[in-house]
Amino acid sequence: MKMILNIIKADYIDEFKVKILFNDGLEKIVDLKNYINSKKHPFFQPLKQVNEFKKFHVHKTLVWDNGADIAPEYLHDKV
């Protein structure tokens, strides 16, 4: 049975960089600047400001209070 991928810990580093620990043991630093800036959806517009971006929390993945989130699989494999 395939494990469902989740983020168990995430720490803000600087700018758009986040250190992420996944439930499969992978730990990595991701730079989400290009990802966030390429998004046109209204949820992502406030996150283009670092002071808003860094207000994420972890609920199986990175989540923001305005409803924006990023799939843990994308963060694990693509970034």
C-alpha distances in whole Angstrom, upper triangle without the diagonal:
4,6,9,12,15,19,20,24,26,30,32,34,37,37,34,32,29,28,24,21,18,15,14,17,19,22,25,28,28,31,30,34,34,31,33,36,35,33,36,34,36,34,34,38,38,36,38,40,39,40,38,35,34,34,30,28,24,22,19,21,24,26,30,32,33,30,29,26,24,20,18,17,20,21,19,19,23,25
4,6,9,12,16,17,21,23,26,29,31,33,34,30,28,26,24,21,18,15,13,11,15,16,19,21,24,24,27,27,30,30,27,29,32,31,30,32,31,33,31,30,34,35,32,34,36,35,36,34,31,31,31,27,25,22,20,16,18,21,23,27,30,31,27,26,22,20,17,15,13,16,18,15,16,19,21
4,6,9,12,14,17,19,23,26,28,30,31,28,26,23,21,17,15,11,9,8,12,13,16,19,22,22,25,25,28,28,26,27,31,30,29,31,30,32,29,28,32,33,30,32,34,32,34,31,28,28,28,24,22,18,17,13,15,18,21,24,27,28,25,24,20,18,15,12,11,15,16,13,15,18,20
4,6,10,12,15,17,21,24,26,28,29,26,24,21,20,16,14,10,9,9,13,14,16,18,20,20,23,22,26,26,23,24,28,27,26,28,26,28,25,25,29,29,27,29,31,30,31,28,25,25,25,21,19,15,13,10,12,15,17,21,23,25,21,20,17,15,12,10,9,13,14,12,14,17,18
4,7,10,13,14,18,20,22,25,25,22,20,17,16,12,11,7,6,7,10,11,13,14,17,16,19,19,23,23,20,21,25,24,23,26,24,26,23,23,26,27,24,26,28,26,28,26,22,22,22,18,17,13,12,8,9,12,15,19,21,23,20,18,15,13,9,6,7,10,10,9,11,14,15
4,6,9,11,15,17,20,22,23,20,18,15,14,10,9,6,6,8,10,11,12,14,15,15,18,18,21,22,19,20,24,24,22,25,23,25,21,21,25,24,22,24,26,24,25,23,20,19,19,15,13,9,8,5,6,10,12,16,18,20,18,16,13,11,9,6,8,11,10,9,12,15,15
4,6,7,11,14,16,19,20,17,15,12,11,7,6,4,6,9,10,10,10,11,13,13,16,15,19,21,18,18,22,23,22,25,23,24,21,20,23,23,19,22,23,21,22,20,17,16,16,12,10,7,8,5,5,8,11,14,17,19,17,15,12,11,10,7,9,11,9,9,13,15,14
4,7,11,14,16,19,21,19,17,13,11,8,6,6,6,10,10,10,10,12,14,15,18,18,22,23,21,21,25,26,25,28,26,27,23,22,26,24,21,24,25,22,23,21,19,17,16,13,10,7,8,7,8,10,12,16,18,21,19,18,15,14,13,10,13,15,13,12,16,18,17
4,7,10,13,16,18,16,14,10,8,6,5,7,9,12,11,11,9,11,12,13,16,16,20,22,20,20,24,25,24,27,26,26,22,21,24,23,20,22,22,20,20,19,16,14,14,11,9,7,9,9,9,9,12,15,17,20,19,18,15,14,14,12,15,16,13,13,17,18,17
4,7,9,12,14,12,10,6,5,4,6,9,12,14,13,12,9,10,9,10,13,13,16,19,17,17,20,22,21,24,23,24,20,19,21,20,16,19,19,16,16,16,13,11,11,9,8,7,10,10,9,8,11,13,16,18,18,16,13,13,14,11,15,15,11,12,16,17,15
4,6,10,12,11,9,6,5,7,9,12,15,17,15,14,11,11,9,11,12,13,16,19,18,17,20,22,22,25,25,24,21,19,21,20,16,18,17,14,14,15,12,9,11,9,9,10,13,14,12,10,13,14,17,19,19,17,16,15,17,15,18,17,14,15,18,19,16
4,6,9,8,6,5,6,9,12,15,18,20,19,17,13,12,9,10,10,11,13,16,16,15,18,20,20,23,23,23,20,17,19,17,14,15,14,11,11,12,9,6,9,9,10,11,15,16,14,11,13,13,16,18,19,17,15,15,17,16,19,18,14,16,19,19,16
4,7,8,5,5,7,10,13,17,20,21,19,17,14,11,8,10,10,11,13,16,16,16,18,21,21,24,25,25,22,19,21,19,15,16,15,11,13,14,11,9,12,12,14,15,19,19,17,14,16,17,19,21,22,19,18,17,20,18,21,19,16,17,20,19,15
4,6,5,7,10,13,17,20,23,25,23,20,17,14,11,11,9,11,11,14,15,14,16,19,20,23,23,23,21,18,19,17,14,13,12,9,10,12,10,8,12,13,15,17,21,21,19,15,17,17,20,21,22,19,19,18,21,20,22,20,17,19,21,20,16
4,6,9,12,15,19,21,25,26,25,22,19,16,12,11,8,9,8,11,13,12,12,16,17,20,21,20,19,15,16,14,11,10,9,6,9,11,9,8,12,13,16,18,21,22,19,16,17,16,19,19,21,18,18,17,20,20,22,20,17,19,21,19,15
4,7,10,12,16,18,22,23,22,19,17,14,10,8,6,5,5,9,10,9,10,13,14,17,18,18,16,13,14,13,9,9,9,7,10,10,7,8,11,11,14,16,19,19,16,12,14,14,17,17,18,15,14,13,16,16,18,16,13,16,18,16,12
4,7,10,13,16,19,20,19,16,13,10,7,5,4,6,8,11,11,11,13,16,17,20,21,21,19,16,17,16,13,13,13,10,13,13,10,9,12,12,14,15,18,18,15,12,15,15,19,20,20,17,15,14,16,15,17,15,12,14,16,15,11
4,6,10,12,16,17,16,14,11,8,6,5,7,8,10,13,13,13,16,18,18,21,21,22,19,16,18,17,14,15,15,12,14,14,10,9,11,10,11,12,15,15,12,10,13,14,17,19,19,16,14,13,14,13,15,14,10,12,15,14,11
4,7,10,14,15,13,11,7,6,4,6,9,11,14,16,16,16,19,21,21,25,24,25,22,20,22,21,17,18,19,15,17,17,14,12,14,12,12,12,15,15,12,11,14,16,20,21,21,18,16,14,15,13,15,15,11,11,14,15,12
4,6,10,11,10,8,6,5,6,7,11,12,15,17,16,17,20,21,21,24,24,25,22,20,22,22,18,20,20,18,19,18,15,13,15,12,11,10,12,11,9,9,13,15,19,21,20,17,14,12,13,10,12,12,9,9,12,13,11
4,7,8,7,6,4,7,9,11,14,15,19,21,19,20,23,24,24,27,27,28,24,23,26,25,21,23,24,21,22,21,18,17,17,15,13,11,13,11,10,11,15,18,21,23,22,20,16,15,14,10,12,14,10,9,13,15,14
4,5,6,5,6,9,11,12,16,16,20,21,19,20,24,24,24,27,26,27,24,23,26,26,22,24,26,23,24,23,20,19,19,16,14,11,12,9,9,11,15,18,21,23,21,19,16,14,12,8,10,12,10,8,11,14,13
4,5,7,9,12,15,16,20,20,24,25,23,24,27,28,27,30,28,30,26,26,29,29,25,28,29,27,27,26,23,22,22,18,16,12,12,9,11,14,17,20,23,25,23,21,18,16,14,10,11,14,13,11,14,17,17
4,6,9,12,15,16,20,21,25,25,23,25,28,28,28,31,30,32,28,27,31,31,27,29,31,28,30,28,25,24,25,21,19,16,16,13,13,16,19,23,26,28,25,24,20,18,15,11,11,14,13,10,12,16,16
4,6,10,13,15,19,21,24,25,24,25,28,29,29,32,31,33,30,28,31,31,27,29,30,28,29,28,25,23,24,21,19,16,17,14,15,17,20,23,26,29,27,25,21,19,17,13,14,16,14,11,13,17,16
4,7,10,12,16,17,21,22,20,22,25,26,26,29,29,31,28,26,29,29,25,26,28,25,27,26,23,21,23,20,19,16,17,14,14,15,19,22,26,27,26,23,20,17,15,12,12,13,11,8,10,13,13
4,7,10,13,15,19,20,19,21,24,25,25,29,28,30,27,25,27,27,23,24,25,22,24,24,20,19,20,18,17,15,17,15,14,14,18,21,24,26,25,22,19,17,16,12,13,14,11,9,12,14,12
4,6,10,12,16,17,16,18,21,22,22,26,26,28,25,22,25,25,21,22,23,20,22,22,18,17,19,17,17,15,18,16,14,14,18,20,24,25,24,21,18,15,15,12,13,13,9,8,11,12,9
4,7,10,12,14,14,15,18,19,20,24,24,26,23,20,22,22,18,19,19,16,19,19,15,14,17,15,16,15,18,17,14,13,17,18,22,23,23,20,17,15,16,13,14,13,10,10,12,12,9
4,6,9,11,10,12,14,16,17,20,21,22,20,17,19,19,15,16,17,15,17,17,13,13,16,14,15,15,17,16,13,12,15,17,20,21,20,17,15,12,13,12,13,11,7,9,11,10,6
4,6,8,8,10,11,13,15,18,19,21,19,15,17,17,13,13,14,12,15,15,12,12,15,14,16,17,19,19,15,13,16,17,20,21,20,17,15,13,15,14,15,12,10,12,13,11,7
4,6,5,6,8,10,11,15,15,17,15,12,14,14,10,10,12,11,14,13,10,11,14,12,15,16,18,17,14,11,13,14,18,17,17,13,12,10,13,13,14,11,9,12,13,11,8
4,5,5,6,9,10,14,15,16,15,11,12,13,10,8,10,9,13,13,10,12,15,14,17,18,21,21,17,14,16,15,19,18,18,15,14,13,16,16,18,14,13,16,16,14,11
4,6,5,6,9,12,14,16,16,12,13,15,12,10,13,13,16,16,13,15,18,17,20,21,23,22,18,16,17,18,21,20,19,16,15,13,16,17,17,14,13,16,16,12,10
4,6,5,7,10,12,14,13,10,12,13,11,10,13,13,17,15,12,14,17,15,18,18,20,19,15,13,15,15,18,17,16,13,12,10,12,14,14,11,10,14,14,10,9
4,6,6,9,10,11,10,6,8,10,7,6,10,10,13,12,9,12,14,13,16,17,19,19,15,12,13,12,15,14,14,10,11,10,13,15,16,13,12,16,17,14,12
4,6,8,10,12,12,8,8,10,8,6,10,11,14,13,11,14,16,16,19,21,22,23,19,16,17,16,18,16,17,13,14,13,16,18,19,16,16,19,19,16,14
4,7,9,12,12,9,10,13,11,10,13,15,18,16,14,17,19,18,21,22,23,23,19,17,18,17,20,18,17,14,14,13,16,18,18,15,15,19,18,15,14
4,6,8,9,6,8,11,10,9,13,15,17,15,13,17,18,17,19,20,21,21,18,16,15,15,17,15,14,11,12,11,14,17,18,14,15,19,19,16,15
4,6,8,7,7,11,11,11,14,17,19,16,15,19,20,19,22,23,23,24,20,18,17,16,18,15,14,12,14,14,17,20,21,18,19,22,22,19,19
4,5,6,7,10,11,12,15,17,19,16,15,18,18,17,20,21,21,21,18,17,15,14,15,12,11,9,12,13,15,19,20,17,18,22,22,20,19
4,5,5,8,10,11,13,16,17,14,14,17,17,16,19,21,21,22,19,17,15,13,13,10,10,9,12,14,17,20,22,20,20,24,25,23,22
4,6,7,8,10,12,14,15,11,11,14,14,13,15,17,17,18,16,13,11,9,10,6,7,5,9,11,14,17,20,18,18,21,23,21,20
4,6,5,7,10,12,13,10,9,13,13,12,15,17,18,19,15,13,11,9,11,9,9,6,9,10,14,17,19,16,16,20,21,18,17
4,5,6,8,11,12,10,10,14,14,14,17,20,21,22,19,16,14,12,13,10,12,10,13,14,18,20,22,19,19,23,24,21,20
4,5,6,9,9,6,8,11,11,12,15,18,20,22,19,15,13,10,11,9,11,10,13,15,19,21,23,21,20,24,25,23,21
4,5,7,8,5,4,8,9,9,13,16,17,19,16,12,11,9,11,10,11,9,11,12,16,18,20,18,16,20,22,20,17
4,6,9,7,7,10,12,13,16,19,21,22,19,15,15,12,14,13,15,12,14,14,18,20,22,19,18,21,22,20,17
4,6,5,6,9,11,12,16,19,22,23,20,16,16,13,14,14,16,14,16,17,20,22,24,21,20,23,25,23,20
4,5,5,6,9,11,14,17,20,22,19,15,15,13,15,15,17,15,16,16,20,21,23,21,18,22,24,21,18
4,6,6,7,10,14,17,20,22,19,15,15,12,13,14,17,15,16,18,21,22,25,23,21,24,26,24,21
4,6,6,8,12,15,17,20,17,13,12,9,10,10,13,12,13,15,19,20,23,21,19,22,25,23,20
4,5,6,10,13,16,17,14,10,10,8,10,11,12,10,11,12,16,17,20,17,15,19,21,19,17
4,6,9,12,15,17,14,10,10,9,11,13,14,13,13,14,17,17,20,19,16,19,21,20,17
4,7,10,13,16,13,10,9,7,8,10,12,11,12,14,17,17,21,20,17,20,23,22,20
4,7,10,12,10,6,5,5,7,10,10,9,9,11,14,14,17,16,14,17,20,19,17
4,7,9,8,6,5,6,8,11,11,11,10,12,14,13,17,17,15,17,20,20,18
4,6,5,5,6,9,11,14,12,12,10,11,12,10,14,15,13,14,18,19,17
4,5,7,7,10,11,14,12,12,9,11,11,10,14,15,14,15,19,20,19
4,7,8,12,14,16,14,13,10,10,9,7,11,13,12,12,16,17,17
4,6,10,13,14,12,11,7,7,6,5,9,10,9,10,13,14,14
4,7,10,12,10,8,6,6,8,8,11,11,9,12,15,15,13
4,7,8,7,6,4,7,9,10,14,14,12,15,18,18,17
4,5,6,5,6,10,13,14,17,16,15,18,21,20,19
4,5,7,9,13,16,17,20,20,19,22,24,24,22
4,6,9,13,16,18,21,20,19,23,25,24,22
4,7,10,13,15,18,17,17,20,22,22,21
4,7,10,13,15,14,14,17,19,18,17
4,7,9,12,11,11,14,16,15,15
4,6,9,7,7,11,12,11,11
4,5,5,7,9,10,10,11
4,5,5,6,9,10,10
4,5,5,6,8,10
4,5,5,5,7
4,6,6,5
4,6,7
4,6
4
